[in-house]
Amino acid sequence: MINFDGKTVLVTGGSRGIGAACVKMFAKQGAKVAFTYSSNKIAAQQLVDEIGSDKIKSYQFDLSVETDAAFLIKKITDEIGAVDILINNAGIWERCEADTMSIENWERTIKINLTGMYIFTKAVLPYMQRNKLGKIINVASTAGQRGEANYSHYAASKGGIISYTKSLASEFGMYNINTNCVAPGWVVTDMTVDVFSDIEFAEKVRKEIPVQRIATAEDIAAPILFLASEMARHINGEILNVNGGSILCG
């Protein structure tokens, strides 16, 4: 029942982790997929080679530098088609204690995680409004709902994503644009590989999750796929927690 034939999907931060899992799933379900990456050209090219350049296309866009995504959205529109589905996934997760955090630390995380989501959303909204059709799915975190010690800037950025999601849902639902959010807990990705290299810590995390497993990138991509489908056409402004029951936020 889930089919994306004729749809154009943009996944930000799509060369690895949750983003790459999304790229693969959408392409498998018939979508034309564009994805952005910041600097790892090798990983981006490997993904294109794996899936096929006839199905996906990569675009370099460094959110720590770039501030305007409108030109990129126009390029994607001209080369593939107007973006029907936007997955705002690009982000960073860097430890920094609140009392020693520099303004540079704070601004880097906010710029990439929160402002990056904003500039891509702003750039696609005119096309979605014109077509009276669109799905926007933002990747937040349980940290955005409950906070996270030693990652307060990350939690703040993800909390902002959650509030922005709800605001857009109210503002643009009349244009047949659904805006929703997934909030993962712990996920095994390149981003968490260092912390999970501590086997004892990884096992502690696993045991604290009621389903007794740490999520894979695919575990997050699948709910994103659902929210982007017509099966979720009446879901708008929802924050879908995907954490195995470890954090039961309303």
N, C-alpha and C positions, 0 to 999 in steps of 0.2 A: 504493500500500500504506500510505501515511501518511495517516491520517484522524483528526480530532479531534472529530467530531460528538458532541455530548452532553458534552463535556469543558469544564471551566472552568479557564482559565489566568490566573495573575497574573504580570505583568511589572513589577518595580520599576524606576523610572527609565525609563519607557517612552515618553516624549514625543519622544525624539530618538535619533540614533545607533543603536547595536546594539539598544537597547530598542525603538525604533520599528520597526526591521526585524523584530524578533521579533513584535511586535503584528500587523503586516501579514501575516506568513507564517502565524501561527496562525489568524488570522481567515479567511484564504483557504482554510485546510484544515478549516474548519467549527467551530472552537472559539468559545466565548464568552470574550471577553478583557477582563479588568480590568487597568488599568495605573496606576501612581502617577507623580506628578510633584511637584517641590518648589515651584517658583514660576512657571514659564513657562506661564501659563494659555492664552496665545495659541497656542503650539505644541501644547499638549494638545488644544485645541478644533479646531485645524486637522486633527489626526490623526483625531479623531472624525468630523469633517465629511467627510474623505476616504474613510473606510472605512464609516461609517454607525453611528449610535447604536444600531441594532438588533443590532450585532455586537460593539461594544466600548464600554467605559465608563471614564471617567477619574476618579481620586481624588487629591486633593491631600494629600501627606504629606511633610513636610520632615524628613528624617533628621537634620539638624543641630539640630533642636529636639525632635522627638518621640522618646519612649523606649519607648512601648508600642503595638504594632501590633494587639493583640488586638481592640480595638473596631473597627478598620478591617476586619479579616478577618471579623468577625461581620456587618458591614454588607454586605460583598461576598457573603457566604454568603446573607444574606436577600434581596438584590436580584438576584443572578445564579445562585448555587449554590456549594456547598462547593468550595474550590480543590483541583483534582486535580493541577495542575501549577504549580509555583512556579519562576519564573526570577528569581534574585537578581542583578540587573544594575546597580542604582543604585551610583554611585561617582564619585569625583573624582580628579583627577591634577594635582597642583600642585607645581611645582619648589621645592625648598628644600634647601640644603646642610645636611648633618648637624651641622656644628660651629656653625651659626648658627640652627638650627631652634628655635623657641620651643615651649613646652609646648602652647600654643594651636594651632600648626600641626600638631603631632603628634596631639593629641586630636581635632581636626576630621576628619583623614583616617581615623583608626582608628574614630571614631564612625560616620561615614557608610559607609565601605567594609566594615568588619568587623562592628561591632556592629549596623549596619543589617541585614546579612544574617542575623545571629543572631536579632534580634527578630521578623523576618518568618517565619523558619523555625520558631521556637518557637511562633508563633501558629497556623500551619497544621498542625503535627504532630498535635494531638489529633483533628482532622477526618480526616486521612489514616489515622491509627491506627484510628479507629472504622470507617472504610470499608475498611480493609485494602487501600488503593490510593493510590499517590502517586508523583510524579516531582519531584525537586528538582534543578535545574541551577543551579550557581553560576558566575558569570563572574569568573575570576581574571585572571591575566596571566603571561606568561613571566617578568616581573619577580619574581613570587612564588616562582619556582624558582631563579633565578640571581642575584637582587638587581639593583639599578639605581642607579648613581651619581646623586647629586643628587635622588633620589626614594626615599630609604631608608624613609620612613614609608609611602609607597605600596607599596613592595615588601614591607614587613613586614605590611601589611594583607592583601595578596594571598596571602602565604605562610600567613597565618592561615586564610584561606578554604580553601586547599588542604588543610591539616591537618584543619580542621573537616569538610570534605567526606568525607574518608576515615573520620573518626570516626563520622559519622552513618551512613555506608554500613554499617559494622559493627554499629552499635547498632539500626538500624531496618529492616534488610533483612528481618528475620523478619516484618515487617508488610506485606510486598509494597511497600515504599517504596524506590525506587532514588534514590540521591544521587550525582550526578556533577558534573563541572566542566569548563568549557572555559577554556583559557589562550591568549588571543590574543597575537600580537605586535603590530607596528605596524598600525593601522587608520585609515583616513580617516574621521574623524567630527568633530563640533563640538569635541570635546575636544582634538583634535590640529591643528585648523585653523591656529592661530598658528604652531606649529613648522613646519608644512608650507608656510607662506607664504614661507619661505625655499626658493626653487626649487632651489638647489644642494644644500641639505641633503636635501630630498625625493628628489632624483635619487640622492644617495649612498645613502640608505636603500633605495631601489628596487633598485639594483644589487647590494646586499649580500644580497638575498633570492634564493635559488636559482630560484624561479619567475619572477623579474624583474617582480614587481608588488606593490604595497601593497594589503592587503586592504580590501575595502569592508565596511560594516556587514552586508550580506547574506551575505558570506562567513563571518561568525561566526554569524549567526542560523540558517543552514541546518544546521550541526552540532548546534546547540541543539535544533532541531526534531527531528532524528534521535534524540537522546538522550531526548527526551520521548515518543517513539513506542514502540509495542509491539515494533518491530523491535530495540529496544535493551533488551528486558526482562531480559536476562542480563548487562547491563553495570552494575556497581555499584562506586562508589569509584574511578572512572577519572578521570584528568586528561588531557583531550584537547587536545593542542597544535594550534593553528590559526595557523600563522605562515609558511607557504610554505617550510618547511625551513630558516629562518634560524637557529633555535635548536633544536638537537636534544637536548632533555631527555628522560630516560627516564620 
